[in-house]
Amino acid sequence: MPNLKNAKKALKQSAKRTARNLKNKLEVKKILKETRRAIEAGEGKAEELVRATGKKLDKIAQTGYFKKNKAARLKSRLAKKLNKMAKKS
């Protein structure tokens, strides 16, 4: 247990960040999996999901969970899959 005031504060900050990062990690995994399944299944709502996923990825990148380039890369890959699916059908 920390004894100094600043060490106590650092511990609280660390716990808060850890909780936020875990929430973001689970949320990103869930939304990406859901979107990929919709694209592969050829559902009509896939385009809406890709758009919503892009917004969510940008929002999470703003918090610093991962870099903006990673968000852009993930969005790009989803868009590619969506376009490929659209060409097939």
N, C-alpha and C positions, 0 to 999 in steps of 0.2 A: 504494500500500500504506500502511495506517495505521502511524504511528510510536508513538502513545501507547497505553498499555495499555487505556484505556477505549474507544478507537476500534477496537482489535482485537476487543474483546469485542462491541462494537456490530455490527461486520461479521459476526461469527459468529452473533449473534442474528438479524440480518437474513437471512442465508442459511438458517438453520433455519426461520424463519417463511415465507420464500418457498417453500421445499420443501413445508412443511405445507399452505400455501394452494393450491399447484398440485395436490397430491394430493387435497385436498378438492374443488377445482373440477372435476377430472376425475371424481371419484367421484359428485358430485351430478349432473353432466350424464349420466353413464352410467345411474345408477339412475332418474332421471326419464324418460329416453328409453325404458328397458326397461319401466317401469310404464305409460307412455302407450301404448306398442305393445300391451301386454297388454290394456289397457282397450279400445282400438279394435278389437282382434281378438276381444274378447268371451270371453277365456279365463277358465276357472274360478279360476285362481290369481291373478286380478287383485286381488281383495279382500285376499289375504294380502300381495301386493306393495305395495299402498297402505299397509297397516299398517306393514310393514317400512320403507318409504320415509319415512313419518312419523317413525318412531323415529330413522332415520339423519339426517333433516333437523334434528330437535331436538338431536341429539348434536353435529352440526357447528355449529349456532347457538350452542351453549354454548361452543365453542372461540373464538367471536368472528369466524368467517369471514364470516358475515352476521348481521343482526339477527334477533331472535326473531319480529318481525312478518313478516319475509320468509318464514321457515320456516312460519309459520301460514298465510300467503297461499298458498304453494305447496301445502300440505297440503289447504287448503280447495278449491283448484281441482281437485286430483286427486279429492277426494271427490265434487265436483259431477259430474265426468266419469263417475265410477264409478256414481253414482246414475242419471245419464242413461242409461248403458248398461244398467243393471238394469231400467229402465222399458221400454226398447225390446224386451228379450227376454222 
